[in-house]
């Protein structure tokens, strides 16, 4: 996960990495932590 404080920083990173914004999920910190918890919870093993 990458975190950006400002939209300008995000825009620069996307351009530098030659990424399509269609492949990026823009989440706030709370949403990102919720998704990480869903992805990495060991109870599904």
Backbone atoms as SQL, in Angstrom:
CREATE TABLE atoms (id INTEGER PRIMARY KEY, chain TEXT, resi INTEGER, resn TEXT, atom TEXT, x REAL, y REAL, z REAL);
INSERT INTO atoms VALUES
  (1, 'A', 1, 'UNK', 'N', 0.835, -1.172, 0.000),
  (2, 'A', 1, 'UNK', 'CA', 0.000, 0.000, 0.000),
  (3, 'A', 1, 'UNK', 'C', 0.879, 1.234, 0.000),
  (4, 'A', 2, 'UNK', 'N', 0.439, 2.231, -0.702),
  (5, 'A', 2, 'UNK', 'CA', 1.110, 3.517, -0.717),
  (6, 'A', 2, 'UNK', 'C', 0.148, 4.556, -0.172),
  (7, 'A', 3, 'UNK', 'N', 0.673, 5.459, 0.640),
  (8, 'A', 3, 'UNK', 'CA', -0.148, 6.497, 1.238),
  (9, 'A', 3, 'UNK', 'C', 0.372, 7.860, 0.812),
  (10, 'A', 4, 'UNK', 'N', -0.551, 8.743, 0.485),
  (11, 'A', 4, 'UNK', 'CA', -0.202, 10.082, 0.023),
  (12, 'A', 4, 'UNK', 'C', -0.982, 11.100, 0.828),
  (13, 'A', 5, 'UNK', 'N', -0.299, 12.176, 1.200),
  (14, 'A', 5, 'UNK', 'CA', -0.956, 13.246, 1.969),
  (15, 'A', 5, 'UNK', 'C', -1.751, 14.177, 1.066),
  (16, 'A', 6, 'UNK', 'N', -1.266, 14.371, -0.132),
  (17, 'A', 6, 'UNK', 'CA', -1.906, 15.337, -1.038),
  (18, 'A', 6, 'UNK', 'C', -2.146, 14.709, -2.410),
  (19, 'A', 7, 'UNK', 'N', -3.191, 15.167, -3.073),
  (20, 'A', 7, 'UNK', 'CA', -3.530, 14.665, -4.409),
  (21, 'A', 7, 'UNK', 'C', -2.368, 14.901, -5.376),
  (22, 'A', 8, 'UNK', 'N', -1.689, 16.015, -5.247),
  (23, 'A', 8, 'UNK', 'CA', -0.560, 16.310, -6.121),
  (24, 'A', 8, 'UNK', 'C', 0.528, 15.248, -6.011),
  (25, 'A', 9, 'UNK', 'N', 0.825, 14.798, -4.792),
  (26, 'A', 9, 'UNK', 'CA', 1.820, 13.736, -4.590),
  (27, 'A', 9, 'UNK', 'C', 1.363, 12.443, -5.254),
  (28, 'A', 10, 'UNK', 'N', 0.092, 12.146, -5.117),
  (29, 'A', 10, 'UNK', 'CA', -0.482, 10.955, -5.751),
  (30, 'A', 10, 'UNK', 'C', -0.362, 11.051, -7.272),
  (31, 'A', 11, 'UNK', 'N', -0.753, 12.192, -7.836),
  (32, 'A', 11, 'UNK', 'CA', -0.695, 12.377, -9.289),
  (33, 'A', 11, 'UNK', 'C', 0.728, 12.229, -9.815),
  (34, 'A', 12, 'UNK', 'N', 1.697, 12.770, -9.098),
  (35, 'A', 12, 'UNK', 'CA', 3.098, 12.648, -9.507),
  (36, 'A', 12, 'UNK', 'C', 3.547, 11.192, -9.472),
  (37, 'A', 13, 'UNK', 'N', 3.162, 10.470, -8.434),
  (38, 'A', 13, 'UNK', 'CA', 3.554, 9.063, -8.308),
  (39, 'A', 13, 'UNK', 'C', 2.954, 8.225, -9.432),
  (40, 'A', 14, 'UNK', 'N', 1.669, 8.437, -9.720),
  (41, 'A', 14, 'UNK', 'CA', 1.008, 7.683, -10.795),
  (42, 'A', 14, 'UNK', 'C', 1.708, 7.943, -12.127),
  (43, 'A', 15, 'UNK', 'N', 2.013, 9.207, -12.407),
  (44, 'A', 15, 'UNK', 'CA', 2.685, 9.550, -13.661),
  (45, 'A', 15, 'UNK', 'C', 4.083, 8.932, -13.722),
  (46, 'A', 16, 'UNK', 'N', 4.826, 9.004, -12.627),
  (47, 'A', 16, 'UNK', 'CA', 6.187, 8.465, -12.583),
  (48, 'A', 16, 'UNK', 'C', 6.194, 6.955, -12.783),
  (49, 'A', 17, 'UNK', 'N', 5.203, 6.269, -12.235),
  (50, 'A', 17, 'UNK', 'CA', 5.143, 4.814, -12.319),
  (51, 'A', 17, 'UNK', 'C', 4.435, 4.329, -13.589),
  (52, 'A', 18, 'UNK', 'N', 3.924, 5.252, -14.406),
  (53, 'A', 18, 'UNK', 'CA', 3.195, 4.909, -15.638),
  (54, 'A', 18, 'UNK', 'C', 2.043, 3.952, -15.355),
  (55, 'A', 19, 'UNK', 'N', 1.251, 4.267, -14.341),
  (56, 'A', 19, 'UNK', 'CA', 0.136, 3.418, -13.944),
  (57, 'A', 19, 'UNK', 'C', -1.184, 3.960, -14.470),
  (58, 'A', 20, 'UNK', 'N', -2.108, 3.073, -14.707),
  (59, 'A', 20, 'UNK', 'CA', -3.470, 3.453, -15.056),
  (60, 'A', 20, 'UNK', 'C', -4.256, 3.646, -13.769),
  (61, 'A', 21, 'UNK', 'N', -4.957, 4.762, -13.646),
  (62, 'A', 21, 'UNK', 'CA', -5.757, 4.997, -12.446),
  (63, 'A', 21, 'UNK', 'C', -6.918, 4.022, -12.335),
  (64, 'A', 22, 'UNK', 'N', -7.235, 3.308, -13.413),
  (65, 'A', 22, 'UNK', 'CA', -8.292, 2.293, -13.375),
  (66, 'A', 22, 'UNK', 'C', -7.889, 1.095, -12.511),
  (67, 'A', 23, 'UNK', 'N', -6.580, 0.932, -12.287),
  (68, 'A', 23, 'UNK', 'CA', -6.073, -0.209, -11.513),
  (69, 'A', 23, 'UNK', 'C', -5.750, 0.158, -10.067),
  (70, 'A', 24, 'UNK', 'N', -6.120, 1.363, -9.643),
  (71, 'A', 24, 'UNK', 'CA', -5.748, 1.864, -8.319),
  (72, 'A', 24, 'UNK', 'C', -7.006, 2.115, -7.499),
  (73, 'A', 25, 'UNK', 'N', -6.958, 1.703, -6.257),
  (74, 'A', 25, 'UNK', 'CA', -8.056, 1.975, -5.327),
  (75, 'A', 25, 'UNK', 'C', -7.634, 3.118, -4.417),
  (76, 'A', 26, 'UNK', 'N', -8.353, 4.211, -4.466),
  (77, 'A', 26, 'UNK', 'CA', -8.064, 5.355, -3.599),
  (78, 'A', 26, 'UNK', 'C', -8.936, 5.236, -2.354),
  (79, 'A', 27, 'UNK', 'N', -8.291, 4.923, -1.250),
  (80, 'A', 27, 'UNK', 'CA', -8.992, 4.725, 0.016),
  (81, 'A', 27, 'UNK', 'C', -8.427, 5.670, 1.063),
  (82, 'A', 28, 'UNK', 'N', -9.272, 6.053, 1.999),
  (83, 'A', 28, 'UNK', 'CA', -8.731, 6.800, 3.123),
  (84, 'A', 28, 'UNK', 'C', -8.084, 5.798, 4.081),
  (85, 'A', 29, 'UNK', 'N', -7.445, 6.297, 5.138),
  (86, 'A', 29, 'UNK', 'CA', -6.692, 5.415, 6.041),
  (87, 'A', 29, 'UNK', 'C', -7.579, 4.358, 6.695),
  (88, 'A', 30, 'UNK', 'N', -8.766, 4.730, 7.131),
  (89, 'A', 30, 'UNK', 'CA', -9.667, 3.772, 7.777),
  (90, 'A', 30, 'UNK', 'C', -10.086, 2.682, 6.799),
  (91, 'A', 31, 'UNK', 'N', -10.457, 3.072, 5.588),
  (92, 'A', 31, 'UNK', 'CA', -10.850, 2.085, 4.579),
  (93, 'A', 31, 'UNK', 'C', -9.684, 1.151, 4.248),
  (94, 'A', 32, 'UNK', 'N', -8.479, 1.707, 4.131),
  (95, 'A', 32, 'UNK', 'CA', -7.303, 0.888, 3.812),
  (96, 'A', 32, 'UNK', 'C', -7.034, -0.142, 4.902),
  (97, 'A', 33, 'UNK', 'N', -7.170, 0.260, 6.151),
  (98, 'A', 33, 'UNK', 'CA', -6.962, -0.684, 7.250),
  (99, 'A', 33, 'UNK', 'C', -8.033, -1.766, 7.271),
  (100, 'A', 34, 'UNK', 'N', -9.268, -1.411, 6.958),
  (101, 'A', 34, 'UNK', 'CA', -10.347, -2.401, 6.906),
  (102, 'A', 34, 'UNK', 'C', -10.080, -3.424, 5.802),
  (103, 'A', 35, 'UNK', 'N', -9.649, -2.952, 4.637),
  (104, 'A', 35, 'UNK', 'CA', -9.351, -3.861, 3.534),
  (105, 'A', 35, 'UNK', 'C', -8.156, -4.745, 3.879),
  (106, 'A', 36, 'UNK', 'N', -7.106, -4.160, 4.473),
  (107, 'A', 36, 'UNK', 'CA', -5.953, -4.956, 4.868),
  (108, 'A', 36, 'UNK', 'C', -6.350, -6.044, 5.854),
  (109, 'A', 37, 'UNK', 'N', -7.199, -5.710, 6.795),
  (110, 'A', 37, 'UNK', 'CA', -7.650, -6.703, 7.780),
  (111, 'A', 37, 'UNK', 'C', -8.405, -7.833, 7.066),
  (112, 'A', 38, 'UNK', 'N', -9.249, -7.485, 6.098),
  (113, 'A', 38, 'UNK', 'CA', -9.975, -8.527, 5.357),
  (114, 'A', 38, 'UNK', 'C', -9.028, -9.404, 4.558),
  (115, 'A', 39, 'UNK', 'N', -7.995, -8.796, 3.962),
  (116, 'A', 39, 'UNK', 'CA', -7.065, -9.546, 3.123),
  (117, 'A', 39, 'UNK', 'C', -6.128, -10.445, 3.917),
  (118, 'A', 40, 'UNK', 'N', -5.737, -10.001, 5.111),
  (119, 'A', 40, 'UNK', 'CA', -4.688, -10.684, 5.844),
  (120, 'A', 40, 'UNK', 'C', -5.149, -11.368, 7.117),
  (121, 'A', 41, 'UNK', 'N', -6.439, -11.529, 7.289),
  (122, 'A', 41, 'UNK', 'CA', -6.944, -12.234, 8.462),
  (123, 'A', 41, 'UNK', 'C', -6.651, -13.725, 8.304),
  (124, 'A', 42, 'UNK', 'N', -6.063, -14.312, 9.305),
  (125, 'A', 42, 'UNK', 'CA', -5.654, -15.719, 9.236),
  (126, 'A', 42, 'UNK', 'C', -6.812, -16.670, 9.529),
  (127, 'A', 43, 'UNK', 'N', -7.970, -16.179, 9.905),
  (128, 'A', 43, 'UNK', 'CA', -9.070, -17.058, 10.266),
  (129, 'A', 43, 'UNK', 'C', -9.632, -17.827, 9.079),
  (130, 'A', 44, 'UNK', 'N', -9.296, -17.386, 7.869),
  (131, 'A', 44, 'UNK', 'CA', -9.809, -18.072, 6.668),
  (132, 'A', 44, 'UNK', 'C', -8.932, -19.252, 6.259),
  (133, 'A', 45, 'UNK', 'N', -7.839, -19.481, 6.947),
  (134, 'A', 45, 'UNK', 'CA', -6.904, -20.571, 6.565),
  (135, 'A', 45, 'UNK', 'C', -7.413, -21.906, 7.025);
